[in-house]
Amino acid sequence: MDARLAEVMDEAAVDPASLGLLLHGSRASGMNRDDSDFDLIWIVDEGSYERRKEEGTLHQRREEAGVPNLDILYQSPEGLRRHAENPGWPTATYCGAQIVLDKTGEVSDLVRRIVRRAGDQAWATVPEAYDSYLNRFVRSIKSWRRGDLLGARLHAAGSALDLVRVLFGLERRWPPYYDQLGGRLEAVEEAQGWRRGFIEHALLRLLASGDPGFQQELEQQVEDLLARRGFDHEWGGDLAPLKALRFEEDL
């Protein structure tokens, strides 16, 4: 364990107002450099949290020459409960966090609740995300057909973001932040039968070129996967003519 992290853990362990510590960001995902910050969520009791809120000290940055900085956000159990009930933009932080200190077991329980509730919501929004992915696929292929390169590529790029929601939602997983996506794809690929590295390849290809032939192949694979999981699209025969189009290979 890094001495910088151990120092904070020791401090929290003897502080009666402290309940636990969560490590998140690049250090938790394993994508850190040697000089990367330690991003921490320090869980304190409600009284300490309210005092810090009044003082304006809920965020603290500790800098010391020659060692990584500490970036600390203070949170309370009630705040964790609110995150569990209302998944939103901070949810990915908690879903990717490591629990490095939990004095009573309450912090672990609340983080599990956040992850479980987020997974349920991700699953519930699969039909919406799937419909959005198909909509962007259709618009991209139609744009390619009429020679609108900008529209075609922008819609393809948008479909990549929808596809992330679809694939993670199928596994009841809240999608991670995009800069942490690479380390989380392997588990999804294994669960869904993709060859290793394919999802990253597919996303990069959608973003880089939006190649219509590749989009057609990918859409069929996604459609087959969703059908196996019980999600049939409601597009009727509207997709068939677009899937049958053929394009020049050199685009």
Steps between C-alpha positions, in 0.01 A plus 500: 500500500624849418622688807295805400177301511600315817556833673143615431356163599681519833368852555143395429531188714564701817254781423170427683299697241637297209310194376689397189700586192436435132773515237382593150636639176809373323650346814192281547476403134870416468552761228712734712847637442755515781412864566121462476290645780336280759130580454318423824148521637527531878182386673432681827205506738212738439611754760851529358361521147264786590780690673721466195213609279452817705876567495527435128756221550324207332778493242864492600818477296817403681819576313849404609820522298631172365190288563163463325230744601190404694168618360238442769123538483314460830169315501253370756294180523187699419669632186580143394137405556389786275737381227357150533146628451583743218763368257661780300831640382692414825382138487790380285738627768347278766458201270872508421622579850703278731409486868832541680361560850165412656482512877147367550397332173251777428708654221530167318126444530419845361744467208348160414159666507619771259645241261189281516257788444713636215508157338122472522459838334754418229305182425169686493631749241630235256191527272537879481875480434448226239237707320734800501783286362278375216376853429855626461592198287208575268586868475866427436430249223250738338760776517758274334244421229454865409870589531475700823834404655472734798154379600596137438805513722341704777208259526741206501694662783177555692406135454826402673387677818159331484668165447700539820174552692343198334784258563564601861128515575458142380735395781328724755809718512508878513730621218833634625640838407637483148860549612465183710308300241792301359562312822135397540425354156651156541240382753217617272656329198533175689141511626359573155719280283699771320857418416747673726571857391212516253287759680786748522578434133134556407469823698821640353384413149164668553677810629778506242320434173143386556557257213148404386586141410645444844198669658271256321699201623513635854130584508412142408724365776344740752151409378573128540643553849200703613258243358676224696456708813130555432511853354332512161506833319178666389620617161315239301641474148645852498853376559511238223546737201780686677676179597484390136673810360854458371766771509839560345774358721727805461305774677 
